[in-house]
Amino acid sequence: MININTNYLNLKESYLFSDINKKIKEYKKINPDAKIIRLGIGDVTLPLPKLIVDGMVKASQEMGVKDTFRGYPPEFGHDFLRNNVKAYYKRYNVDIDLDDIFISDGAKSDMGNLLDIFGKNNILIPDPVYPVYLDTNIMHNNNVIFIDGNKDNNFLPLPNDSLYGKSYIIYICSPNNPTGASYNKEQLKEWVSFAKKTESLIIYDAAYEAFIDNDVPHSIYEIDGASSIAIEVASFSKFAGFTGIRCGYTIVPSSININGVLLNKLWKRRQSTKFNGVSYITQVAASVALTTEGIKECQKNLCYYKENARLLKEFFKKKGIWFSGGDNSPYIWLECPFGMSSWEFFQFLLEKCNVIGTPGVGFGKNGEGFFRITSFGTKEDTLEAIRRMDLVL
């Protein structure tokens, strides 16, 4: 008999967004003419900047010429891209060794794959939480401990006395998905100090750092001492609009030593065994995005989404609805009006406004009664969604 990984049986039956799509499909079957506006999933809608497309075209043409054709990429990424990642961090006075930068096909993949280099551990995860943090640890049968994010702490939980006495792998996402909340420097210092005192490790998700407009840290490595206790995962998906191209990177500092074992060495071994790298064309595109001109072009798209977030914020303020996010983040995390549950408000918006968001309870028990709206739609759709919601809220 073949044995299976029965930990998968402990996962929820379906992924949150599968449930949402099922409900939309059922509604459309009854209301085929409904013009639905989707502000639920965090997918970009603007096309890639021309500068990046031109880079991809040139790279594609090189693949058709014998002298410039390339086969397998270097195991951990082309140096031209890794050097540009290094330069990008320099903008925030963070110096990253080239040997610590690993190019990947996206943050979500690395978030799950990183568990390959760890044994069974205590996992500290905020609730509400991006589902991949929880689900991948269930798959590995790790001991998951939740720390409560709620309205009282603005969905920015901090370490407390009850957590001492154990070591953890700690997941931190800032700016946060789904709540849009961002840790300031002093709050991140608390987490770094806690990790050192408890011999823990932080996995820091910086996927939304490009949305930061104020003095909120862009990287965990802006905090003194973080390079000895933190891995950072980042992505081009939101910064450069690469959701359909797939490229990201993970920083595993050579200074992280766990019981005499260098994590950088383990991650190198894992990647060289299980991953053949990101295509040359994609890496060229990512490299262009990190040039001075590329950053300017990407910022134009980001400003478009930030304006959508501003419009949504102003609307919910006018309605007197509590929310976090919108600043430094493409997400508005709002308290459901009229005392509705998350799924009740989802159904309310679908039926009354033909507007789709994401029920907060899908991100954990503390998300019940809250709702995520994204600013990644078009400006026209955002304005129309606001107009429709204004009639019923």
Phi and psi in degrees as a GROMACS rama.xvg file:
@    title "Ramachandran Plot"
@    xaxis  label "Phi"
@    yaxis  label "Psi"
@TYPE xy
-86.4352  131.965  ILE-2
-89.6098  144.252  ASN-3
-115.463  167.227  ILE-4
-81.1737  95.6894  ASN-5
-70.7152  -8.78024  THR-6
-61.1552  -28.7583  ASN-7
-62.0664  -27.096  TYR-8
-71.373  -13.1132  LEU-9
-88.3767  -4.56768  ASN-10
-78.1138  157.782  LEU-11
-58.7211  150.92  LYS-12
-59.0117  -35.7274  GLU-13
-143.153  158.716  SER-14
-73.5435  146.619  TYR-15
-48.1996  -48.2349  LEU-16
-74.2526  -19.1558  PHE-17
-68.8005  -40.2416  SER-18
-63.7578  -41.2523  ASP-19
-62.6998  -46.9121  ILE-20
-62.7708  -34.4566  ASN-21
-64.4451  -43.1992  LYS-22
-66.9036  -37.3323  LYS-23
-65.0962  -42.9981  ILE-24
-61.3452  -42.3262  LYS-25
-64.1721  -41.1767  GLU-26
-66.5198  -42.4917  TYR-27
-66.874  -28.9606  LYS-28
-64.1112  -37.3319  LYS-29
-85.2489  -30.2377  ILE-30
-125.385  71.1746  ASN-31
-63.4931  -22.9959  PRO-32
-91.9279  0.548612  ASP-33
-63.8938  131.751  ALA-34
-97.5529  94.932  LYS-35
-86.3821  133.149  ILE-36
-104.454  123.485  ILE-37
-100.657  109.485  ARG-38
-122.426  36.52  LEU-39
-104.19  -59.8127  GLY-40
-78.0558  147.632  ILE-41
-87.1713  52.9709  GLY-42
-103.496  142.79  ASP-43
-75.7911  159.649  VAL-44
-124.495  -18.0599  THR-45
-81.9294  147.153  LEU-46
-69.8446  162.487  PRO-47
-62.9002  145.699  LEU-48
-57.6542  143.994  PRO-49
-57.9137  -36.489  LYS-50
-57.5771  -40.6767  LEU-51
-71.2092  -42.6127  ILE-52
-60.5645  -43.1593  VAL-53
-60.2022  -38.6568  ASP-54
-64.0547  -39.3832  GLY-55
-67.8186  -39.8764  MET-56
-62.0254  -46.5717  VAL-57
-61.0941  -44.1493  LYS-58
-63.8028  -38.1146  ALA-59
-63.3982  -42.5027  SER-60
-64.1418  -37.0874  GLN-61
-60.9007  -33.4798  GLU-62
-69.7065  -12.9891  MET-63
-99.4831  8.07449  GLY-64
-121.581  132.636  VAL-65
-55.438  -43.8389  LYS-66
-70.917  -22.6859  ASP-67
-115.129  1.78438  THR-68
-62.9548  143.99  PHE-69
-130.75  140.139  ARG-70
-96.5596  -129.641  GLY-71
-56.4234  135.925  TYR-72
-75.2135  163.291  PRO-73
-54.7943  146.714  PRO-74
-53.2308  -38.6739  GLU-75
-111.671  11.6153  PHE-76
113.384  151.469  GLY-77
-67.0802  141.228  HIS-78
-62.3266  -30.0786  ASP-79
-63.3244  -32.738  PHE-80
-81.3559  -42.4114  LEU-81
-62.5018  -37.2437  ARG-82
-65.2947  -35.7416  ASN-83
-71.7998  -33.3446  ASN-84
-63.3606  -44.8574  VAL-85
-58.1245  -44.1777  LYS-86
-66.3387  -35.0083  ALA-87
-62.1332  -41.4548  TYR-88
-67.8468  -30.0256  TYR-89
-59.5635  -28.0921  LYS-90
-58.4307  -24.9377  ARG-91
-110.898  22.1227  TYR-92
59.1533  35.7828  ASN-93
-115.228  125.566  VAL-94
-103.907  114.087  ASP-95
-109.061  131.07  ILE-96
-69.2379  138.92  ASP-97
-57.7026  -34.8458  LEU-98
-68.8712  -11.8917  ASP-99
-97.8433  0.299986  ASP-100
-102.553  125.908  ILE-101
-124.9  116.802  PHE-102
-79.9017  137.777  ILE-103
-136.326  -178.298  SER-104
-93.891  17.4163  ASP-105
140.355  155.447  GLY-106
-64.7239  -38.2326  ALA-107
-61.6234  -42.3752  LYS-108
-60.67  -48.9774  SER-109
-66.3253  -34.1804  ASP-110
-57.3157  -40.7771  MET-111
-78.0562  -40.84  GLY-112
-69.3907  -27.8427  ASN-113
-58.194  -28.5928  LEU-114
-64.9103  -17.2766  LEU-115
-60.887  -27.8222  ASP-116
-95.3374  6.39722  ILE-117
-118.984  153.724  PHE-118
-87.0585  -156.598  GLY-119
-76.1203  129.195  LYS-120
-140.484  165.498  ASN-121
-79.3184  130.841  ASN-122
-114.948  125.688  ILE-123
-106.525  115.599  LEU-124
-128.314  134.784  ILE-125
-70.0726  151.762  PRO-126
-126.259  119.402  ASP-127
-75.9035  162.088  PRO-128
-150.641  150.391  VAL-129
-60.7013  125.268  TYR-130
-55.1159  -30.7439  PRO-131
-64.2563  -30.2412  VAL-132
-62.596  -46.8831  TYR-133
-72.6819  -50.5  LEU-134
-61.8243  -41.0661  ASP-135
-67.2845  -30.2433  THR-136
-76.4401  -31.1487  ASN-137
-63.6843  -41.1035  ILE-138
-59.1105  -31.0997  MET-139
-94.8888  2.42643  HIS-140
59.3783  37.6167  ASN-141
-82.0206  160.65  ASN-142
-87.0814  102.452  ASN-143
-90.421  127.606  VAL-144
-119.013  129.86  ILE-145
-96.8255  144.347  PHE-146
-116.76  131.003  ILE-147
-77.2882  122.707  ASP-148
-98.0366  136.407  GLY-149
-156.229  178.779  ASN-150
-62.1744  -34.1485  LYS-151
-64.6772  -36.323  ASP-152
-104.434  18.3455  ASN-153
56.6142  30.7645  ASN-154
57.4524  34.6644  PHE-155
-128.503  72.6668  LEU-156
-64.8732  148.113  PRO-157
-122.958  160.04  LEU-158
-62.6479  144.261  PRO-159
-128.428  170.217  ASN-160
-59.0963  -31.2406  ASP-161
-67.0237  -16.4625  SER-162
-88.175  -14.4335  LEU-163
-70.588  155.481  TYR-164
103.004  -7.5219  GLY-165
-133.428  160.725  LYS-166
-104.709  147.416  SER-167
-138.286  157.046  TYR-168
-94.3314  120.39  ILE-169
-108.784  127.302  ILE-170
-98.8511  124.327  TYR-171
-128.631  129.883  ILE-172
-123.291  118.344  CYS-173
-150.423  124.137  SER-174
-56.4337  145.483  PRO-175
-87.54  140.909  ASN-176
-110.634  114.401  ASN-177
-104.864  -7.86678  PRO-178
-83.6169  -13.1467  THR-179
73.6687  -1.1168  GLY-180
-78.7946  150.012  ALA-181
-128.593  133.885  SER-182
-75.345  137.21  TYR-183
-85.3965  179.21  ASN-184
-64.2747  -41.3327  LYS-185
-64.5686  -38.5239  GLU-186
-67.2752  -40.2743  GLN-187
-67.4468  -32.5342  LEU-188
-59.8617  -37.9476  LYS-189
-61.5159  -42.5135  GLU-190
-67.9964  -41.0505  TRP-191
-64.4926  -43.0848  VAL-192
-61.9503  -43.4417  SER-193
-61.6008  -43.924  PHE-194
-61.7605  -39.3438  ALA-195
-67.8495  -44.6416  LYS-196
-65.7365  -31.5814  LYS-197
-101.786  6.00291  THR-198
54.4295  45.4908  GLU-199
-101.166  175.403  SER-200
-129.903  135.444  LEU-201
-100.328  131.417  ILE-202
-105.401  112.589  ILE-203
-105.727  120.225  TYR-204
-96.0557  109.95  ASP-205
-107.769  30.3528  ALA-206
-60.3021  -24.8379  ALA-207
-111.691  16.6609  TYR-208
-61.7609  -26.9401  GLU-209
-67.3456  -13.9233  ALA-210
-85.3681  -7.06054  PHE-211
-70.5327  131.345  ILE-212
-115.899  -12.4625  ASP-213
-119.57  -151.28  ASN-214
-89.371  15.4286  ASP-215
-64.1775  136.693  VAL-216
-60.0046  138.661  PRO-217
-83.6551  -24.8869  HIS-218
-140.338  146.953  SER-219
-63.0946  -25.3922  ILE-220
-75.5733  -1.56807  TYR-221
-74.5958  -10.5702  GLU-222
-95.7  127.367  ILE-223
-55.0121  131.852  ASP-224
86.5467  -5.9934  GLY-225
-67.8521  -27.1307  ALA-226
-66.8034  -12.8841  SER-227
-94.2326  -7.63604  SER-228
-138.782  13.008  ILE-229
-140.194  135.648  ALA-230
-102.11  138.951  ILE-231
-119.751  133.714  GLU-232
-116.47  133.398  VAL-233
-139.425  171.226  ALA-234
-148.877  151.921  SER-235
-93.055  -0.804464  PHE-236
-59.0695  -50.3553  SER-237
-91.2885  -40.4801  LYS-238
-59.4482  -46.7545  PHE-239
-114.991  2.55053  ALA-240
77.9939  32.543  GLY-241
-92.4911  23.1937  PHE-242
-60.0495  -29.3977  THR-243
-95.6897  -0.401214  GLY-244
-110.064  -40.8505  ILE-245
76.852  100.137  ARG-246
-158.99  139.465  CYS-247
-155.382  -170.1  GLY-248
-157.238  154.775  TYR-249
-127.619  136.077  THR-250
-102.576  117.746  ILE-251
-119.774  94.2707  VAL-252
-59.413  138.889  PRO-253
-66.1845  -13.7069  SER-254
-82.813  -5.96446  SER-255
-81.8939  114.153  ILE-256
-121.261  116.022  ASN-257
-111.165  109.263  ILE-258
52.2982  42.0049  ASN-259
83.5333  2.72869  GLY-260
-111.241  130.768  VAL-261
-84.2774  119.683  LEU-262
-63.5745  -33.3207  LEU-263
-56.9884  -41.7904  ASN-264
-66.0062  -40.887  LYS-265
-65.497  -42.3282  LEU-266
-66.175  -37.436  TRP-267
-59.2356  -44.2738  LYS-268
-66.6634  -41.2569  ARG-269
-62.3363  -48.9779  ARG-270
-66.0696  -41.2568  GLN-271
-68.341  -23.5361  SER-272
-85.9749  -40.979  THR-273
-109.851  -5.89305  LYS-274
-135.834  129.548  PHE-275
-96.9349  9.17059  ASN-276
92.0167  174.907  GLY-277
-98.5888  142.971  VAL-278
-57.2664  150.338  SER-279
-56.8695  -43.3601  TYR-280
-60.9664  -43.805  ILE-281
-65.7722  -42.3685  THR-282
-66.6442  -35.2937  GLN-283
-61.894  -45.1477  VAL-284
-59.1012  -45.2415  ALA-285
-64.374  -38.7392  ALA-286
-63.8558  -41.5851  SER-287
-62.1164  -40.3579  VAL-288
-59.7782  -26.7113  ALA-289
-95.9521  2.98812  LEU-290
-74.8672  167.637  THR-291
-57.263  -46.7219  THR-292
-70.2847  -36.8431  GLU-293
-62.936  -42.2435  GLY-294
-61.66  -42.0174  ILE-295
-60.5339  -43.3368  LYS-296
-67.2201  -41.5149  GLU-297
-63.9989  -37.3629  CYS-298
-62.9653  -30.7816  GLN-299
-61.0557  -45.5189  LYS-300
-65.0711  -41.0792  ASN-301
-63.1666  -37.8083  LEU-302
-63.9335  -33.6438  CYS-303
-61.4299  -47.1056  TYR-304
-69.1094  -35.9978  TYR-305
-63.6787  -35.4291  LYS-306
-66.8993  -39.4716  GLU-307
-58.9211  -42.9577  ASN-308
-62.3126  -40.7583  ALA-309
-61.7974  -42.882  ARG-310
-61.7603  -42.7939  LEU-311
-66.5228  -41.8436  LEU-312
-59.2021  -47.2869  LYS-313
-61.8022  -37.5669  GLU-314
-64.4176  -49.8581  PHE-315
-68.565  -31.2475  PHE-316
-62.411  -45.7391  LYS-317
-59.3377  -35.6956  LYS-318
-83.3052  -5.76048  LYS-319
72.5384  26.5453  GLY-320
-96.4148  126.625  ILE-321
-68.0628  140.459  TRP-322
-155.523  159.126  PHE-323
-119.474  169.17  SER-324
85.8003  -171.127  GLY-325
87.0656  -37.9823  GLY-326
-90.9208  130.635  ASP-327
62.538  14.7281  ASN-328
-155.354  147.63  SER-329
-85.1991  1.85714  PRO-330
-111.563  139.229  TYR-331
-108.794  122.662  ILE-332
-110.31  102.905  TRP-333
-112.737  152.654  LEU-334
-80.0221  128.759  GLU-335
-61.6524  129.752  CYS-336
-74.7039  167.221  PRO-337
61.8337  19.7107  PHE-338
68.8887  19.138  GLY-339
-73.7747  153.444  MET-340
-77.2853  170.16  SER-341
-59.7556  -46.0515  SER-342
-74.704  -30.189  TRP-343
-64.0453  -41.0575  GLU-344
-70.2896  -34.8546  PHE-345
-57.84  -48.9437  PHE-346
-66.1271  -37.0835  GLN-347
-60.5368  -49.8662  PHE-348
-66.0882  -37.3858  LEU-349
-63.8591  -47.3788  LEU-350
-78.9451  -38.0937  GLU-351
-86.7856  -30.0812  LYS-352
-124.816  -10.2379  CYS-353
54.5516  39.9773  ASN-354
-116.82  136.244  VAL-355
-110.173  130.519  ILE-356
-128.706  -164.082  GLY-357
-121.121  122.527  THR-358
-62.4376  128.466  PRO-359
-61.7949  -30.9887  GLY-360
-63.7961  -20.0377  VAL-361
-66.5367  -12.8808  GLY-362
-104.43  6.20959  PHE-363
134.965  165.509  GLY-364
-60.9922  -32.6691  LYS-365
-75.0647  -6.6635  ASN-366
-85.9534  -8.24821  GLY-367
-60.7479  133.31  GLU-368
86.9249  3.9703  GLY-369
-126.369  169.93  PHE-370
-153.16  139.237  PHE-371
-106.047  129.286  ARG-372
-117.382  136.48  ILE-373
-103.448  150.478  THR-374
-97.989  13.8637  SER-375
-83.0025  1.86635  PHE-376
-75.0424  177.555  GLY-377
-72.6334  159.816  THR-378
-63.4418  -37.9972  LYS-379
-62.0167  -45.1529  GLU-380
-65.7096  -38.5656  ASP-381
-63.3002  -45.8963  THR-382
-64.8117  -39.2468  LEU-383
-68.2466  -39.3277  GLU-384
-62.6525  -41.2064  ALA-385
-63.369  -43.1194  ILE-386
-60.4312  -43.7097  ARG-387
-67.3871  -44.3292  ARG-388
-66.303  -30.8094  MET-389
-62.7393  -23.7028  ASP-390
-79.4208  -19.6937  LEU-391
-122.007  -12.1279  VAL-392
